[in-house]
Amino acid sequence: MLRTVVRSVLRDRHRFVLPALAVLIGVACVSGSLLYTQSLALGAERLQRASRPDVSVEVRPTGDGAAPGEALRRRLTALPGVVAGRGTLRGRAFLVARDGSLVGPPSADVGVDFVPDTHGADPRCPMAEGRGPRRPGEVAVDRWSAGRAGYRVGDRVRVVVGGEVHSARLTGVFTVDDPATAAGGTVTAFDGATARALLAPAPGRYESVTLTAAPGTSPAALARRVSRILPRGLAVVTRAQLDAEAAAAPDHKKLGTLLLLFAGIALFVSAFLVGNTFTMLSTVRAREHALLRAVGASRRRVLGMVLAEAAVVGGLAAVAGYALGVGVAALLATLFGPAAGPASTAPLDVLSPLTLLTALCVGVGCTAAAAYVPALRAAAVAPVAALRTDLPAPAVALRRRNRIGLAVTAAGALLMAAGKGDLGVLCLATAVLLAGLILLTPALARAVTHLLRAPLRRLTGVRGTLALGNARRNPRRTAATAGALTVCVALVSAVTVALSSLSATAGRQAEAAMPTDLRITAVDFAEIGTRTAAQVARLPQVAAVSSVRAADFRLRDGSYLETVVVDPHAVSAGRLAGLRVRSGDLAGLAGGIAVTRDLAREHGWRVGDRVTGSQLSDENAPPEGASDSAALDRRIVAVYDGPDALGPALLPESAMTQGGVPAGEVTSVLVRAEPGRTAAVKEEIRRALHNPVLLVEDRADAGRDAERGFGPLLSVLYAMLSVTLAVAALGVANTMGMAVFERTREIGLLRAVGLDRAGVRSMLRVESVVVSALGAGLGILAGGAAGVAAVAGQHGAVIAVPWAALLALLVGAGLVGVLASLGPGVRAARVPVTRAVGGEVG
């Protein structure tokens, strides 16, 4: 049987090219994703080791434990078997370029402490030029960042830490392999005193303490020794555990899962193409299978032959797909890595046995599974009946399929209507709805082609009539061809509608959340300085300014209260925000608390009642010496209505002070300009602050920035889904190519009665466009419904259907049909009339 299978595959190799190419693309995506994720894990482990070569064990806080301090560091350093002990400080520090912009992305800009040894060198920051920082006002930066910013040793540089801009002299440039630089960011080193002032999690505390083991002392033995003297709330981990944690970073797993998800979609679409190919081949080979049955071959043998052909095709495609997957992994490293700098991935393991085995299993399994139903049909045909060259689907079978399709489509629609806001239910509903529409595609194809008959006859004449007749003749094949496009276009439509709606919703909510003319916020991962509000208040044409902080409390009754800490004078003057007082007076806010009407109704509070509770502190940095500020015991002075940004309760800054200074992180600064001076004040604030991590926005700016945030995500999703669209386009081309071989005699007869070569190409082109448009239309319908349902359940959601994008998607599907028909049309037009009329061209 093996020789028969190989001979059959070689004979029909031209018919297997496109299905094999589709499986190859899917396998390449799977193997490339696996290789890239594996490389990420190994690269993260390498960076973890290279960035801290002196670490044998690390002591760090767990849960709500306090960070280790200097006394503990000295005690640990004095243990037997310890060569050196180091307190590690690491936090956000943003290097500013000469033009005032940030050098790296805010998510990856860090500051560290420079800890010199007896020779003045730090093993974590080996100097390439100059020396390390020794005193306040000096910094060193990594070599890559210095090159990007154009800085040299001796230059004055600006660094933003804690929301404040600091000017320092660049004393040195060092080389480093660090996760920050691997992500495109910067590493800035400060002297010990400055680092403790700017980066410490709490006064006198370190982020962690690392120890270097003496020769002959293993990290495990040292970890056991350290664990005996550690206070509660601290844990010790070895070097091996640190490396394993870096390799198993959640971000790597999320990215790998996302890539594999899209690779699975590409394989799923490939299954349509493979199934359609074997269905059409079974029809063409009906006589061959009948003869095999007539000479004694059993149904099982015919079934095994067809599946063996699928396995051979899938195996060859898997091997080639794995080879292409190496290139896909390299491409992913380029797309998701930094533009320059140290590589965040390890060299690719080109011959990864596990990945190669997975590629083979996926390629063979996907192809065989897709060919199973066509193989069953081929094996089930009786020898005598199979001697016919054409076996149309029985009308009873199509009617049964239509009834099932209606039931499944209705179930999907009901699930979608009931699952608003539940992503799991929506995914299931979308899959069920697509399955129902695919089952209904034969009936829908008949209906659509009937509606198009008259207009196409006017536009294209007899060629359009013939094309529609071809699409109607085999509705199953039309459905299988359109089904792949339906799935792909549905995914693209769902993503487009959902993200467009989320973008519009975010923009509207951002505008509504602005309680004042202007708002100062920090870019992601950055902070606002505590002196920012005071700097702005000194500017002319500024009517009112207030920093905004958040403080959470547990009340005496066990419930939780979220409060907004503001400048009481700015609020009581009524010039800061549109607060509508329902009872009481905000003038007394300096000595009390104000609550919204909804919160007062929920707790049964009135003006004059007392609110008591205790503050919920940050578990990683509990306040030290804060006794009065951690307790809440205030009288309600006003009940008000206002924007969500100033609710559900207001506290004065004096209620949250530590050492006479307002405590807590500043989340924003609200600014009210003098009437008609908003634009001028905005520009004046930007010039005065001169801080690239701070954003000065009016309401329109806030809306645009919120909407703009969805653009990169949409681009990434489009890039990934484009692979599935390419596979679906191969499906259309494959169907048209197979149709040429099936209808050779028919095309010859049409040529004989006067249809020229251009007419043949036009007929196939119209048929391909109709099938493609049918699949795209169903996909847009299902995907658009899924996208609307995904956001409709959200509070304040704005449904924004991008009609232009959906129309472009439909036109693009028509263009896919045109391109897919070019090759088959040329082949059909080149067939000699006499040869075509005489028999089939194989």
Number of C-alpha atoms within 10 A of each C-alpha: 11 10 8 11 18 15 13 14 18 12 12 12 13 12 20 21 13 23 28 27 20 29 33 30 29 34 34 29 31 31 33 29 28 25 29 29 26 24 23 27 23 22 22 27 24 20 27 21 19 16 18 17 13 20 20 23 26 24 25 20 19 15 10 15 17 22 23 25 17 14 10 17 21 15 12 22 20 13 16 13 19 17 14 19 22 20 22 22 22 21 20 24 26 32 31 21 20 14 8 12 14 22 20 24 16 20 17 19 24 23 27 25 27 27 21 17 10 6 6 12 15 17 16 21 27 16 20 13 15 15 18 27 26 18 12 14 17 21 30 30 29 24 22 21 23 23 12 13 19 11 18 18 17 13 12 16 21 21 20 22 22 18 23 17 20 13 14 19 18 26 21 25 28 24 17 25 21 24 25 22 25 23 22 24 25 30 32 27 27 28 21 20 14 20 20 21 12 22 26 19 20 20 13 13 23 24 22 21 27 26 27 21 24 15 9 7 14 14 22 17 13 22 21 13 16 22 14 8 12 15 12 11 14 18 18 22 19 21 21 15 13 18 18 15 15 22 23 16 14 11 9 19 16 12 16 19 15 15 20 19 16 21 25 18 19 29 27 20 26 30 25 25 33 29 25 26 25 26 22 17 20 22 21 19 19 23 19 16 22 22 16 15 20 13 9 9 14 14 20 12 15 21 20 18 20 23 25 20 23 30 22 19 26 30 23 16 28 32 19 20 31 30 20 18 30 23 19 22 25 18 14 17 20 13 11 11 17 18 12 13 17 19 23 27 22 18 15 20 13 15 12 14 10 12 21 21 15 18 31 24 17 22 32 24 16 22 31 24 17 22 27 19 16 24 26 18 14 24 26 15 18 15 19 12 13 22 17 14 14 14 15 11 12 8 9 9 9 17 14 10 18 21 14 15 23 16 15 21 24 16 16 24 21 13 19 25 17 15 19 18 16 14 13 9 17 22 16 15 23 26 17 21 28 26 19 24 29 28 24 24 29 25 20 18 24 19 12 17 21 13 11 15 17 13 12 18 15 11 10 15 14 15 22 26 21 18 25 27 16 17 22 21 14 16 20 23 21 27 26 27 32 31 30 31 32 32 30 27 31 27 25 25 27 24 23 23 28 26 25 23 24 25 25 22 22 24 24 21 17 19 17 15 16 22 21 20 21 24 23 23 19 20 14 11 14 20 21 25 21 19 12 22 22 12 13 23 16 11 13 11 17 19 15 23 28 25 27 20 21 18 20 16 20 17 17 12 8 9 10 15 18 16 21 21 27 28 22 22 19 20 22 17 12 14 18 22 22 14 19 14 17 12 13 16 16 25 17 18 24 19 15 22 29 28 26 24 21 14 16 19 12 9 9 10 16 18 17 14 13 15 16 16 20 18 19 16 15 11 12 16 15 16 16 9 10 14 9 13 18 19 18 21 15 19 19 26 23 26 26 23 17 17 17 13 13 22 20 21 23 27 26 23 22 18 22 24 16 18 9 8 11 20 21 19 16 23 16 22 24 24 31 23 22 16 10 9 13 18 13 12 23 21 12 16 22 17 10 13 15 12 22 19 23 22 19 20 21 19 19 13 17 24 23 18 15 19 21 15 13 16 12 10 13 15 11 12 16 16 11 18 20 17 20 30 24 17 30 30 24 24 30 29 25 26 24 24 23 20 17 22 19 20 17 22 20 15 21 24 17 17 21 15 8 9 16 13 18 11 19 23 20 20 24 30 24 24 27 32 23 26 27 31 24 26 31 29 22 23 30 25 18 25 28 25 21 29 28 25 25 26 24 19 15 13 9 12 18 20 20 19 18 16 10 9 13 21 13 11 20 21 16 15 27 23 17 23 26 22 18 25 26 18 15 24 22 15 13 23 19 11 18 13 17 13 13 21 19 13 13 16 15 10
